């Protein structure tokens, strides 16, 4: 019979270099997304395997708190920070469980890896260094799938898996431990618990359904967990606090979706709605992950697609930039556009200024005046953002670095 090696465990909140005890038989390994180990008298269940380059450290940490065999691996979703280390934990007899949509999620992420790698590299290159981003680890070989719900027991501990396709991927699931009243949600609610969701992420991914997200939070609320364990950060404890915070995010998401659909039905254009829809005070949810205008646009495009009925040119392959050189000439040259950009910037309209610098730099990538104006506009946007939303901040910081390098 295996016993957890509790003497080697760092207590919750005391450090990030060893496994952290959530209770006497459940442990966390912090990472890009956290991995978890549930120990039993007949072997262990691991929830997620981290990125491929994190797997050796995850294995070392869990090896210090358990000497039992790994029996089951569960994926809470099909992103690489959850499944990338799988091959380093897999062994004969290990069961790997995922929701039935897992293969489809992995198909597009695997095929689009070069595309996604370029984008994530721009946003997160400072966080992940000395890693071969082009390397594709072996794809997980899932042995058990389910559609809505799956249950199993091991060593007297009971596990329920509930499909939540409104999460970051359509194979998203909750691992529910009914005896402990503990829910492992992975990134169902994103990396920041209690924040507005990202129905579209800046780095790129499929649109996420607002209605499916609302329904998935209803599944979580129906379990009434006492402990909520997410893909990032510390566990949240207390059924009342968990219920209140999840409900508020759900209701805020529903409110934004409803107001967007109301506006669409009333004939309001997308750009106006992005600036008009705001949350009422009672639903004022932090926007460190998603942003209200981004949810408005994601809701619009989820239901109406990319054709906005504004211009015939939307249907064809000639972008607005195709006539920028002619417009520049007709306006009187790059100097005129630079002056207009400068005027907008001085008037506190950095986005208007960027429209002009985009036109200029497409034609003259080294135009110093335009680069300086672009840099000032980006810094103005960053300051105005309050640095609340991490995706917005990372994009603006990356653009600032690129512009500074171009200035040289």
C-alpha positions in Angstrom: 0.0 0.0 0.0 1.3 3.4 -1.0 1.4 6.4 1.4 1.9 10.1 0.5 5.3 11.4 1.6 3.8 14.4 3.5 7.1 15.3 5.2 8.5 16.5 1.9 5.6 18.7 0.9 5.7 22.5 1.0 2.5 23.8 2.6 0.0 25.7 0.5 1.2 29.2 -0.4 4.8 28.8 0.9 6.8 28.4 -2.3 6.7 27.5 -5.9 9.6 25.0 -6.3 8.0 21.8 -4.8 4.7 20.1 -4.8 2.1 22.0 -2.7 -0.4 20.2 -0.5 -4.0 21.1 -1.0 -4.9 18.5 1.6 -3.3 15.3 2.8 -3.7 13.4 -0.5 -4.0 16.1 -3.2 -1.0 18.0 -4.5 -0.3 20.9 -6.9 2.7 21.5 -9.2 2.7 25.1 -10.2 3.5 25.8 -13.9 2.3 27.7 -17.0 -0.9 25.8 -16.1 -0.9 23.9 -12.9 -0.9 20.1 -12.7 -2.4 18.1 -9.9 -1.9 14.7 -8.3 -4.7 12.9 -6.4 -3.1 10.0 -4.4 -5.0 6.8 -3.4 -4.1 3.5 -1.8 -4.2 1.8 -5.3 -2.3 4.4 -7.3 -2.5 8.0 -8.4 -4.7 10.2 -10.7 -2.9 13.1 -12.4 -4.9 16.0 -13.7 -3.0 17.6 -16.6 0.7 17.1 -17.6 2.0 20.6 -18.3 4.1 21.7 -21.3 6.6 19.1 -22.6 9.5 21.1 -21.1 7.8 21.2 -17.7 7.1 17.5 -17.4 10.5 16.4 -15.9 10.1 18.9 -13.1 6.4 18.0 -12.5 7.4 14.4 -12.3 10.2 15.2 -9.8 7.8 17.2 -7.6 5.1 14.5 -7.6 7.7 11.8 -7.0 8.6 13.5 -3.7 5.0 13.3 -2.4 4.0 9.9 -3.7 5.7 6.6 -4.4 2.7 4.9 -5.9 2.1 4.1 -9.6 0.3 6.5 -11.9 -2.9 4.9 -12.9 -5.0 7.6 -14.6 -4.3 10.9 -16.5 -7.1 13.3 -17.0 -7.0 16.3 -19.3 -9.2 19.3 -18.4 -8.7 20.7 -22.0 -6.6 20.1 -25.1 -4.2 23.0 -25.0 -0.5 22.3 -24.9 0.0 23.6 -21.4 -2.3 20.9 -20.2 -1.3 17.9 -22.5 2.2 18.7 -23.8 4.0 16.6 -21.2 1.8 13.5 -21.6 4.4 11.2 -23.3 6.7 11.6 -20.3 4.0 10.3 -17.9 2.4 7.6 -20.1 3.4 4.0 -19.4 1.8 0.6 -20.0 -1.5 0.3 -18.1 -1.9 4.1 -17.6 -5.4 5.2 -18.6 -5.7 8.6 -20.3 -9.2 10.2 -20.2 -10.4 13.2 -22.2 -13.8 14.6 -23.3 -14.9 13.3 -26.8 -14.0 16.5 -28.6 -10.3 16.2 -27.6 -9.1 14.8 -30.9 -10.7 17.6 -32.9 -9.1 20.2 -30.6 -5.7 18.6 -30.9 -6.1 18.4 -34.7 -6.3 22.1 -35.3 -3.8 23.0 -32.6 -1.3 20.6 -34.0 -1.8 21.6 -37.6 -1.7 25.3 -36.8 1.3 25.1 -34.5 3.6 27.3 -36.6 0.9 29.9 -36.9 0.1 29.9 -33.1 3.8 29.7 -32.2 4.6 32.9 -34.1 1.7 34.7 -32.3 2.4 33.4 -28.8 6.1 34.1 -29.3 5.4 37.8 -29.7 3.2 38.0 -26.6 5.0 35.6 -24.2 8.7 35.4 -25.4 9.9 37.1 -22.2 8.2 34.4 -20.1 9.4 31.2 -21.8 13.1 31.3 -22.9 15.6 28.7 -24.0 12.8 26.5 -25.4 12.5 25.1 -28.9 9.1 26.4 -29.8 9.0 24.5 -33.1 9.2 21.1 -31.3 6.0 19.1 -31.4 5.9 16.5 -28.6 4.1 13.2 -29.3 0.3 13.6 -29.4 -1.5 12.0 -26.4 -3.1 8.6 -27.1 -6.4 8.9 -25.3 -7.8 5.6 -24.1 -11.1 6.7 -22.7 -13.5 9.4 -23.9 -17.0 10.5 -22.9 -19.6 13.0 -24.1 -21.4 14.5 -21.1 -20.3 12.6 -17.9 -17.9 9.9 -16.8 -17.3 8.5 -13.4 -14.7 6.1 -11.9 -13.2 5.1 -8.6 -9.7 4.3 -7.5 -8.5 3.3 -4.0 -11.7 4.3 -2.4 -11.7 7.8 -4.0 -14.5 8.8 -6.4 -14.1 10.9 -9.5 -16.7 12.5 -11.8 -15.9 14.2 -15.0 -18.4 16.7 -16.4 -18.2 18.2 -19.9 -18.1 22.0 -20.0 -17.7 22.8 -23.7 -18.0 26.6 -23.0 -14.5 26.7 -21.7 -11.4 27.6 -23.6 -11.8 24.5 -25.8 -14.8 22.4 -26.7 -13.2 19.4 -24.8 -13.1 21.3 -21.6 -14.2 19.4 -18.5 -14.5 19.6 -14.7 -13.0 17.0 -12.5 -15.4 16.6 -9.5 -14.4 14.9 -6.3 -17.7 14.5 -4.5 -16.3 13.2 -1.2 -14.0 16.2 -0.9 -16.6 18.5 -2.6 -13.7 19.8 -4.7 -13.9 20.8 -8.4 -10.9 21.0 -10.7 -11.9 23.4 -13.5 -8.7 23.8 -15.4 -9.0 27.0 -17.5 -12.8 26.9 -17.8 -12.8 30.5 -16.3 -9.5 31.5 -17.8 -6.2 32.1 -15.9 -7.8 34.7 -13.6 -10.7 33.5 -11.5 -13.6 35.9 -11.2 -12.7 37.9 -14.3 -14.6 38.6 -17.6 -13.9 35.6 -19.9 -12.1 35.8 -23.2 -14.5 34.6 -25.8 -11.7 35.4 -28.3 -8.1 35.5 -27.3 -5.5 37.9 -28.8 -3.1 35.2 -29.6 -5.8 33.5 -31.7 -8.1 30.5 -31.3 -11.6 29.5 -32.3 -14.4 31.7 -31.0 -15.9 30.5 -27.7 -19.6 30.5 -27.4 -21.0 32.9 -24.8 -24.1 30.8 -24.3 -22.1 27.6 -23.9 -19.9 29.4 -21.4 -23.0 30.4 -19.4 -24.3 26.8 -19.4 -20.9 25.5 -18.4 -20.8 27.8 -15.3 -24.3 26.5 -14.5 -22.8 23.0 -14.4 -20.1 24.2 -12.0 -22.7 26.0 -9.8 -24.9 22.9 -9.6 -22.0 21.0 -7.9 -21.8 23.6 -5.1 -18.1 23.0 -4.5 -16.4 23.8 -1.2 -13.0 24.0 -2.9 -12.4 25.3 -6.4 -9.1 24.4 -8.0 -8.3 26.2 -11.2 -5.5 26.0 -13.8 -3.7 29.0 -12.2 -3.2 30.4 -8.7 -4.3 29.1 -5.4 -7.5 27.1 -4.6 -10.6 29.1 -3.7 -12.3 27.9 -0.6 -15.8 28.3 0.7 -19.0 27.3 -1.1 -20.6 30.8 -0.5 -17.7 32.8 -1.9 -17.3 30.4 -4.9 -21.0 30.5 -5.7 -21.2 34.3 -5.5 -18.2 34.9 -7.7 -19.0 32.3 -10.4 -22.6 33.6 -10.5 -21.4 37.2 -10.9 -19.2 36.2 -13.9 -22.0 34.2 -15.4 -24.5 37.0 -15.1 -22.0 39.6 -16.4 -21.4 37.4 -19.5 -25.1 37.0 -20.0 -25.7 40.8 -19.7 -23.0 41.6 -22.3 -24.4 39.0 -24.7 -28.0 40.2 -24.2 -27.1 43.9 -24.8 -25.1 43.0 -27.9 -27.9 41.0 -29.4 -30.3 43.8 -28.5 -28.1 46.2 -30.4 -27.7 44.0 -33.4 -31.5 43.6 -33.6 -31.8 47.4 -33.3 -29.5 47.9 -36.2 -26.6 49.4 -34.2 -23.2 48.8 -35.9 -20.4 46.7 -34.3 -18.0 49.6 -33.6 -20.7 51.6 -31.8 -21.7 48.7 -29.7 -18.1 48.0 -28.7 -18.0 51.5 -27.2 -21.5 51.6 -25.9 -22.0 48.3 -23.9 -20.8 48.6 -20.3 -21.5 46.6 -17.2 -23.8 47.9 -14.5 -22.3 48.5 -11.1 -23.8 45.3 -9.6 -22.1 43.3 -12.3 -18.8 45.1 -12.3 -16.4 42.2 -12.9 -12.6 42.7 -13.3 -11.3 42.7 -16.9 -7.8 41.3 -16.4 -8.5 38.4 -18.8 -11.3 39.4 -21.2 -12.6 42.9 -21.9 -16.2 44.0 -22.4 -15.7 45.4 -25.9 -14.0 42.2 -26.9 -16.9 40.1 -25.7 -19.2 42.4 -27.7 -17.2 41.8 -30.9 -16.9 38.0 -30.2 -20.7 37.8 -29.6 -21.4 39.7 -32.8 -19.1 37.6 -34.9 -20.1 34.3 -33.3 -23.7 35.0 -34.5 -23.2 37.1 -37.6 -19.7 36.1 -38.9 -17.2 38.3 -40.6 -19.4 40.0 -43.2 -20.8 43.2 -41.5 -23.0 44.4 -44.4 -21.0 47.6 -44.5 -19.1 47.3 -47.8 -19.1 45.1 -50.9 -15.3 45.0 -50.6 -15.6 42.8 -47.5 -16.6 39.9 -49.8 -13.4 40.1 -51.9 -9.6 39.9 -51.5 -8.6 43.5 -51.9 -8.0 45.1 -48.4 -8.3 48.8 -47.7 -4.5 49.0 -47.6 -4.4 48.3 -51.4 -5.2 52.0 -52.1 -3.2 53.6 -49.3 -0.4 54.7 -51.5 -2.9 56.4 -53.8 -4.6 58.1 -50.9 -1.3 59.2 -49.6 -0.4 60.8 -52.9 -3.8 62.4 -53.3 -3.5 63.8 -49.7 -0.2 65.5 -50.5 2.3 62.8 -49.4 3.5 61.2 -46.2 4.2 64.5 -44.6 0.5 65.4 -44.6 -0.5 62.1 -43.0 2.3 62.5 -40.4 0.9 65.9 -39.5 -2.6 64.5 -39.2 -1.4 61.7 -37.0 0.5 64.2 -34.8 -2.7 66.3 -34.5 -4.8 63.3 -33.4 -2.1 62.3 -30.9 -1.9 65.8 -29.4 -5.7 65.7 -29.1 -5.7 62.5 -27.1 -6.8 60.2 -29.9 -4.1 57.6 -30.2 -6.1 55.1 -32.1 -6.8 57.7 -34.8 -3.1 58.5 -34.9 -2.3 54.8 -35.3 -4.6 54.6 -38.3 -2.4 57.1 -40.1 0.9 55.6 -38.9 -0.2 52.3 -40.2 -0.8 53.9 -43.6 2.6 55.6 -43.6 4.7 52.7 -42.3 3.2 50.2 -44.8 4.7 52.4 -47.5 7.8 53.7 -45.7 8.7 51.3 -42.9 11.6 53.3 -41.7 9.9 56.7 -41.6 11.3 58.1 -38.3 8.6 60.7 -37.7 5.8 58.1 -38.1 7.7 55.6 -35.9 8.0 58.1 -33.2 4.3 59.0 -33.4 3.4 55.3 -33.4 5.6 54.8 -30.3 3.9 57.7 -28.5 0.5 56.5 -29.4 1.2 53.0 -28.1 2.5 54.4 -24.9 -0.5 56.5 -24.5 -2.8 53.5 -25.0 -0.8 51.5 -22.5 -1.1 54.2 -19.9 -4.8 54.6 -20.5 -5.3 50.9 -20.1 -4.4 51.0 -16.5 -2.5 47.8 -17.1 -5.6 45.8 -16.1 -5.9 43.4 -19.0 -2.8 41.2 -19.4 -3.4 40.3 -23.1 -3.8 44.0 -24.0 -0.8 44.9 -22.0 1.4 42.2 -23.5 0.3 43.2 -27.0 1.0 46.9 -26.4 4.4 46.1 -24.8 5.4 43.9 -27.7 4.4 46.6 -30.2 6.4 49.2 -28.2 9.5 46.9 -28.2 9.2 46.3 -32.0 8.7 50.0 -32.7 11.7 51.0 -30.5 13.8 48.4 -32.4 12.7 49.9 -35.7 13.7 53.4 -34.5 17.0 51.8 -33.6 
